[in-house]
């Protein structure tokens, strides 16, 4: 038997959420809506969550994440995933306050 690997192009959609003050970005996050073969509903992947250092602890991250979570619900996502480095316990607490639960490990290869 001869194996062959096929590549099938798939697509998803992405949304960038921004909070601006005086036309300057102070917070952002991205939500990618993706599909897999395990569920008919899509799932959401959160990436690039950022709040300017001087604005941290003032509710900007919570505001932007609550809007992002609502958008994931509107998109009928069956789950929402985010990642965080082990060295960022304050970020872990932030996600847990929003309702996220620690579920596993992130495995990663950096190319650059």
N, C-alpha and C positions, 0 to 999 in steps of 0.2 A: 504494500500500500504506500502510495506516495502522498506525503503531506504537502499542503500548500497554504500559505497565508495570504488572505485577501484583505484588502483595505477598502472600507466603505466610508465614504464621506458622511459626516453627521453635522448637524448644526444646533446651535443654541442661541440664546439671546442674552444680552448683558445690559444692565442698567447702572449708571453712575449716579450716586446721590451726593449732593453738595450742600453745604451751609456756607453762605457768603455773608460777610460783613464789609460794608463799604467797598463792595465789588471785589473783595479779596477772599479766597478760599480759606476757611478756618477749620473745616471738617469735611471728610469724604468717606465713602465706602462704595464698593461695587458688589452687585448681585448678578451672578450668572445663573441662568435657568437652563438646566440640562436634562437630558433623558438617558435612561439606560434600559436594558432589556428585562429587568427584574420587576418593574412597575409600569403601569400605564400612565401614572401621573409623573410629572417632572420632579426634580429635586433642585434645591438652591445651594449654591456655593458662594460664600462671602469671602471677599478678598479686598485688600488695600484699605482696611479701616484705619483712619488717621485723624487725629485731632492735634492742631498746633499746640506745642508744649505750654504756652502761656494761657491756653484756653482749656486745658485738661482739668477735670474735676468740677466743671461748671455746667454739666448737663448736655453738652453738644453731642458727645458720643451716644448717649442714651437717646436723644431726640432722633438722630439720624438712623440709629439701629431700629428703633420702633417703627419708623416709616418703612425701612427696608423689610422688616419682618412682615408687616402688613402687605407689602407688595408680593412677597413670597406666598402668603396665604391667598391673595387674589389670583395668583398664577396657579393655584391648586397644587403647590409643592407638597409632597408627602414627607419631606424632611428638609432641614436647613443645616448646612455644615459650615463650620469655620475652624481655623487652625490658629495655634499660638505656640510660641517657643516655650520650652520648659522654664526658661529664665524670666518669664513675665507673669508672676503670680497675681499682680494687680490687674492684668488683662484677663486672667482666668476668672478672678472674682467678678469683674465687670460682666463677662459673658454669663456666668452663673446667675447673677442678679437679673439678667434678662430672660432666664429660663433655660439656658443651655446646660447640658449635662456632659461631664467628661465621659467619653465613650471608647477611646482607643488611642493609638499613637499615629502620628504623621510620619510617613517615610518619604524621603526626598533625595533627589540627585540635583545638585547645582551644576549647571553647565558654564556659568560665567561668574 
